[in-house]
Every structure is written in structure tokens, then in C-alpha cells.
Amino acid sequence: MKRALLTFLTGVLMTMTYCTLSAKDIDYASPRQQDGRFKNPKPMHRMGVMGTLRVMWQMAFQKPADTVPDRAIPVQAVTKAQLEAAPDHSVFRLGHSTMLLKLDGGLWLTDPVFAERASPVQWLGPQRFHAPPIAIEDLPKIKGVILSHDHYDHLDHDAVLALAPKVEWFIAPLGVGDTLVKWGIPAAQVKQLDWWQSTSVGGVRLTATPAQHFSGRGLLDGNKTLWASWVIQSAGHSIFFSGDSGYFDGFKAIGDKFGPFDLTMVETGAYDPQWPDVHMMPEQTMQAHIDLRGKVLLPIHNGTFDLALHSWTDPFERITALAAERGQTVVTPEIGAMLSVAQPGTTAQWWKAD
């Protein structure tokens, strides 16, 4: 009890005091920015100080035992040779929202997080359930890194710097690109986009699309950078990457403009009715996939970090049950397993105990 109380109090102190050294506000001339901060189209539910403290208390003292695995998660090791030999439109799930895509002969990473903890410090915070299936030093050259927003479970400072010598381009929402430059990434290698803006790298076209979320890495920089989902188009195939988002009508707008999608990689994990606007319940994930006109759903943002109060298997159990009920196709590859966008096939329910 004393240890848990110390952890709780340390977490409160860290939340109150830790902040990035944010520079002066930058005017991005974006309709989403007002008074130096970005906003969602519709006002969101605010938890408030007491609500935030209540959730922190629950996370410290009232978490069920099954929010973390009681056994080792199966992980398929990925090698440099395997990645170089992989055909175009192959997908490897490295954990959480870190996906590795082979497109137009090049490799692309989404939200690369290789840290042991999704936290501003590595001695406290959500710890990985499994090691990454490949280490950064073993990766081949990376054509591009696609970032959705700046939260610690999506933007890993040390991983970005370790990846930098291997990466040709960093593609990010407004403001996140400036964060990378502040960290030492050459500005010439960074492209940052507002919603609905596009860029092309070789044969891959990337469009930043709306999401309903928020940003910030500390107490003083809330919503100073933009958050986004991404449409990824290459050689006749379309992939959607949600980043983080609550459910909103933007999914239908994206589906109407860019759908159908061969594969939607949509978050389902770290959800709770207490924070309904920033992460989707599984039922909403399924509806988002349908709104997007997706053919195959790959649920992400689960299976790597303990970020909520639900069991770690709940996202997999609920989304697969919903798919069966609604006649939708869901794939749940093991961490590290290769998946084909064109022919994903079937995947095992690896999270179930033998």
C-alpha cells in the first residue's frame, strides 16, 4: 500500500510539474488554431482536476489484476533481411500503434515507440508487455516516419533520435514537425501538414486527415501541436491509420472522400467511459471502420501498454465479437507477424490462454 501510494503521489507531482521547454507560440495560419492552441471542431468533455485525480487514484489503487498479461505475449522476431525481402504492401505490427509498412519498395513506420515505458521518464509509467520484435539498430533504411501526435505512447524522443540516421523523411501534423526540429532533426527532412493537406514521397501519397483528440507532453504545452489521422495511398492500395481519436463524424467524411480502404488500422484500446471523447470504445471502433468504408480492420493501440482499467484482452475479445455480429473482417496478427494488405487471410486469437 505504501509503495502504491508513493507511486500515486509521484505521478501527481510529475503530472503537475513536468513540462517541455516549449518555445513561443507559432502561428500556423490554420483554421484549427486559435490563440496559439489547436481545437477540435466540437467542444469535448472536460474531466477537470477532480476527475483527473480520481482516474489517477483508480489507476494506482483500483486496477484489476488482468490489465496486464499473466504470461509472455507471443512475439515473432523480425529481421533486416526479412524486411528487405518483403513484398510491397506488407504490414508488420511492432506494438501499440507502431506499424511498419512496405510501400513502393520503401519502409514506413507509424508512431515509432521503442521505449520500455510510455512516459516522460523511464523509471515510472506504463511498462511494455513485450519487447519490440526488432531493435532500431537492426532496421534497414526507412523511407519515412508518419506521426499522428505528440503523446508519449506515440512520439518517443529517444527512438526518433536513434532512427534519424536511417530515415529519409518525417511526416507530421502541424507543430509536431517543429518539435522534431527542436530535438535536432534537420528541418529539410521534416514535412508537417494541416488536416486535408497532402504530400507525395516517391509513389506514396500521404494525407493528414481529422481526428478528435488532444496533444501535449507536459503541463504547459497542451494543444500547441496538432493531432491527425492519415490516409496512405500507394500503387492502387489505400490504408487508413487512425492515430488516436474519439468517435466523430470525421470518419464518414474521410470515408466519403478517400474510401474504400483496403486496410484500416484503427485504435481500440485504452478506452473508458470516463474519457469518451479521446479514445473509442470497441463498438465505436467498428462503426468508424464501417464509416471509412474499410474492407479489413486491424485494431491497434492495444496489447503493449497498460493505459486504462479494462483487461488487456478486452479490446481483442470485443472487436472480434463485433466483427462476427456485423459481418466485418478483422485481423489480429501476432506482434511481429507479416500481413499482406491485398490478401490478409485469417489470423489466430493469440491472446487466448492455451
Sequence and secondary structure as in RCSB ss.txt:
>XXXX:A:sequence
MKRALLTFLTGVLMTMTYCTLSAKDIDYASPRQQDGRFKNPKPMHRMGVMGTLRVMWQMAFQKPADTVPDRAIPV
QAVTKAQLEAAPDHSVFRLGHSTMLLKLDGGLWLTDPVFAERASPVQWLGPQRFHAPPIAIEDLPKIKGVILSHD
HYDHLDHDAVLALAPKVEWFIAPLGVGDTLVKWGIPAAQVKQLDWWQSTSVGGVRLTATPAQHFSGRGLLDGNKT
LWASWVIQSAGHSIFFSGDSGYFDGFKAIGDKFGPFDLTMVETGAYDPQWPDVHMMPEQTMQAHIDLRGKVLLPI
HNGTFDLALHSWTDPFERITALAAERGQTVVTPEIGAMLSVAQPGTTAQWWKAD
>XXXX:A:secstr
 HHHHHHHHHHHHHHHH      S      TTEETTEE  SS     HHHHHHHHHHHHHH   GGGS SS   B
    HHHHHH  TTEEEEEETTEEEEEETTEEEEES    SBSSSSSSSS B SS  SS GGG   EEEEE    
STTT  HHHHHHHGGGEEEEEEETTHHHHHHHHT  GGGEEEE TT EEEETTEEEEEE       SSSS TTSS
   EEEEEETTEEEEE  S    THHHHHHHHH  BSEEEEE  S  TTSTTTS  HHHHHHHHHHTTBSEEEEE
S SS   SSS TTHHHHHHHHHHHHHT EE    BT EEESS       TTS  
